[in-house]
Amino acid sequence: MSLAFIAAEGEEMNPLIPAWPEVIIGLLCFFIVFGFLGMKLLPTIEKVLAERRDAIEGGMERAETAQAEAQAVLEQYRAELAEARHEAARIVEQAREQGAAQLAEMREEGQRQREAIVAAGHAQIEADKKQATAALRQDVGSLATQLASRIVGESLEDNARQSGVIDRFLDELEAKAAVAQGAAK
């Protein structure tokens, strides 16, 4: 029918130009759909876009905050680690100093004990020497008296005289021994 309408008018219509009633109906339908979409769909789209924008920006802010917190924790960890290393070095140095002090103290105590033992040994040797000398003097005196009694044929049992003779004899022997030692040196 549109061909009949075109032929009836007698003029030729350009196929690129639409008819006015179609343009008006098309524009009216366009504005209705556009208005419907603008009122119903556009706010929902804007809401979703705003939520996405907030999620992205919030995620970035949370990531930056988390990164800043991680950096702060890392710095705190490094500071604690450095402090722990410093404390460990101080404890090691203190232990080293205490060990050296204890070693020196133990050496001094060992030296004191050695000196005490040596002094006690010298004192014991001196006491033993005096005791041995006294016992030897008595034995030598007794033997000398017996020998002299046999040689002389009389009894020389007078203790006072015997002691004097024996002491004088032993003193002469010691003096000769001392002279002999002095000459040997």
C-alpha positions, 0 to 999 in steps of 0.5 A: 500500500505504500507503493500505491500511496507513492504512485498516487501522489505522483511525486517521488519520495526520497527513501532516505527521508522518513515520513513525518508521522514515523519520525514523530512516533519514533521520537515519542517512543525514544523519549518514553524509553529514554525517560524510563531508563533515566528514571529507573535504570540510571540511578541503579547504574550510578549506585553500582558505579559509586559502590565500585568506585568506593570499593576500589578507592577504599581498597586502595586506601586499605592497601596503603594503610596495610602497607604503612602498618606493615612498614611500621611493624617492620621498622619496629621489628628491626629496632627490636632486633637491633636492640636484642643484638645490642643486648646480646653483645652486652651480655656476652661482653659482661660474661667475658669480663666476669669470666676473666675476673673469676679466672684472675680470682681463681689464680690468686686463690691458687697462688695463695693456697700454693704459698700457704702449702709451701710455707706449711711445708717449709715450717714442717720441714724446719720442725722435722729438721729440729726434731731430727737434730735433737734426736740425732744429738741425743743419739750421737751423744749417747753413742759417744758417751758409751764409746768414750766410756769404753775407751777410757774405761770409766763411766761418763754417765754424768748428764751435765758433763755429758751434755756439755761435751756433746754440745760442744762437739756437735757445735764444732762439727756444724761450724766445720760443715758451715765453713765447708759449705761457704767454701764450696759456693 
